[in-house]
Amino acid sequence: MPDPGDTPKHLPDGLYDHLVDVALKAKLDGIGDPRLAELADVDSEDAHSAIAQYLERLLAASLSTLRGRESADRQRRLVDRVIETLVAELGDDWTDRFNLASPLRRLIAVHSEPQAGGASRPDTPLARSALLTGTRLDPSLASQLSKEFAAADRVDILCSFIKWSGIRLLLDALGELTATPHPDGPRLRVISTSYMGATDAKAIEALRDLPNTEVKVSYDTNRTRLHAKAYLAHRETGFGSAYIGSANVSRAALSEGLEWTSKIS
């Protein structure tokens, strides 16, 4: 979706999914024949999500115009004024919970004991989605999964096949993940297949030897043709990640190939 206010002077033919703001309404009024523009009511159950998405882009565009040495503090004050409007509508108990503290800072980790050097974390933000394309400009998928797994509470892996060349890139992180039990079940759950005979027995044995781990492999090559590739890192903090794309657990896919993977946060 384009930023609010970025609609062109002339509206090209095609599909849209854009809340009608004043600027867009003026363009629609200029079309002349109302039958040329299809409009739909916003469902009351979905209105909050649609408006929040619109507001997110409007805020991002507005905050980006505040530049200079004190831009972060100016942006914080602007957001506080937005929150004050919410407080006026929803009650005073919102103020203490959502007003941004000064100076503007970001919480990136909490530890039960002091950590030397800080926690290992993926290179992409935990609070935003990203696309990894396997080019030199992107971090390798292996490096990101290793960092995600080492800092996760639980991990689920679903893929067509698992090669030793691939799982060995992740073993250190998986060993760190599974070192202690989790109260809600296994730390690591893996589902894969023997489709096309691509899975290495050595890789499955390495996973099986990890503590607090559950591994399931389908040997039914006639009915089980699993093509999904998904890596889920669960965190009690709520900042988990899911990596979904074309990469199986092989060295070529995780560190060398031009695999496209969507990181969903």
N, C-alpha and C positions, 0 to 999 in steps of 0.2 A: 504494500500500500504506500502511495506517495505521501510525503509530508503534507499536512493541511496547508492549503493556500498554494500548493504547487500544481494545481490543475491548469492545463494549458488554456490559452485564450479560445481556441477552437477545440471542442470535445471530439476526439476521433471516434469513429464507429467501433463498437466492440463491447465486451463485458466489463462491468465495474462492480465494486463492492465498497462503496464510499458513502459515509453519512453525509447528508446534504447540509452543508454549512451555508452561511449567507453568500459567500463568494460563488460557490457552486450553484446555488439557487439562481443567482443573477445570470449565470451562463445558460442554465436550463430555460429560464424565462426568455432568453434571446433566441432560442431555437425556433420559436414560432408555433409549430404544430406540436401540441403536447403528446400526440400519439407517437412521436419519434423517440421519446425518452420513457423507459420503463422504470417506475418507482414502486417500491414495496414498503409496507409498514414494518417497523422494527418490532419484533415480538417482545412483549413485556418481560418474558422470562430471560431473554438474551440481551435486553437493552443495556444492562450494567456492563456486560463484557464488551459490547460494541462501543459504548461511550468511553470506557476505560482505555481501549485500544486507540481511539481517536485522541484522547487526552494525552496519552503517553507520547505520541508523535508530536503533538502540539507543544508539550512541555520540552521535549528534546530540542525541537527547532528553536523555541524561545530561549532556553538556557544557553544554547550555543552562541547566541548573539551577545551574551555578556562576557566580554573578554578583558584581559588586562591582569595586573598584578594581584588584584583582590577578586578575581572572577569567581573563585569557589565560594567566597563569603557572600558575594552578591547573589549568586545562584541559590545559596542556602536561604538567604533572607526572602527571596522571591517564593521559594517553595513553602516557607513558613507562612507567608501571606495566603497561599492557596489553602494550607491546612487551617488557618484561622477561619476561612470561609466554610470549610467542612465542620469545624467546631460549632459555628453559628447554626448550622443545620442539624447536627447530630448530637451535640451536647459537649459540655466542658471536659468530660473524662477522656476525650480524644487528645487534648492538648499535651498532657504529660507523656502519652504513649508515642506520639508520632512527630512532634517537633524535632527538627534536627539539632543536634548538639553543636556547640561552637568551641574550638575550630572544627571544621568538617573532617571527619576521619572515618575509616572503614575497618570493621572488625573482620579479621581474616582467619583467626583460629583461637581455640580455647584448649588448654592442656591441664591435665590433672597434676603434672609435675613440670618444673621448668625445662625448656628445651634449648639446647645449644644450636644456634644458627637458624632457628625457625623451622616450621614444618615444611616438608616437600609438598608441592601443590602443582597441578597442571598449569601449562602456560596460558591456556585460554580461561576466561573468567568463569567462576562457578555459577554466577547469577545470570549469565547470558548464553544463548545458543551460538554455535559456530559451525563452520564448514571446513573440514580438512580435506585437501585434494591430493596430498602426496607429493607436492612439488617441493623444490628447494626452499621456497618461501614459508612453508608450513613446517611445524614440528612433526616428527614421525609419529605415526599412530602408536607404535610400540612404546615410545617414550611417554606419551600422554596416558595410555592405559596403565603403564607401570606406576606413574605418579597417582593416578586416580585410585588404583587398587590398594596401594600402600597406605592411603589416607582414608579408606572406606571402612564402614562397619560390616557390610556384607556385599558380595558381588555375585551376579548371575551372568553366565556366558551361554549363548545359544549360537551354534554355528554348524556348517555342513561337515567340516572336517578339521582335525587338529594335527598339525605336523610337529615333530620334535624341534625342527629349526625355528618354529614360531613360539612354542610354549617355553622354550629355554630363555627367550627374551623377557618373559613375564614371571619366571619362577621366583626370583628374589622378592618381587613385590607380593606375589601370591603367598610365599612363605611367611612374609611379615603379616599379611592379612589373617592367615589361618593359625597363627601361633597360639592364640588363646581362644577358648570357646565363646560362643555367643548365646545368650539366654533364650533366643527365639529360634534356634536351629543352627544349621551349618553356616559357617562364614562364607563358604564358596559353594555354588551350585553350578554344574556344567551339564549341558545337554548337547550331544553331537551324534553323528552317524558314521557308518562305515561305507557310505555311498561312494561308489567308484573305487573303493579300496584305498582312498587317499589318506585316511587317518592312520597315524603311526602308533603301533602298540606301545612303543617306548614313551610316547607323549602321554598316553592314557595311564600308564603305570606311574609316571611321575606325578600326575594329578592325584591318582589313587593313594599315593604315599603321603600326601599332605594331610595333616590333621584337620578335623572340623570341616570336612569337604565331602560333597555328594556328587558323584559322577554317573551319568546315565548315557549309554551309547546304544543306538538302535542298529541291529544287524539285519533288519528286514530291508534289503535293497530294492525290493519290488514295490513296496507301498510307501516307504519312508524316503522321500526325496526332499530333504530339508534344504531350502535355499536361503532362509533368513540368517542374517548375521547381526547379532545384538550383544552389547556389553553394557551391563547395568551396574553402576556403583551406588549403593544405598548408604545414606548417612543419617544418623539420628538428628543432626542439626537441621535437616530439611534441604540441604544443598547437595542433593545427589545429582548424578549425571547419567545419561544414556547415550551410547554411541551406536548408531545404526547405519549400515552401509553395505559395501560389497566385499569387505575383508574377512576372510577366514583366518584361523590361527596358523599362519605360515610366515616365514621370514620375508618372502617376496611381498606378501600382502601388508604386513605390519611395518616394514621398514624400507622397502625398495620400490614397490609398485605404485602406479598412479591410481590408487583406490580412493574413491570419494566416500567420505564418512560424515554424517551429520551428528554433531554433538548437541543433545537436547538437555537443557538445564531447567 
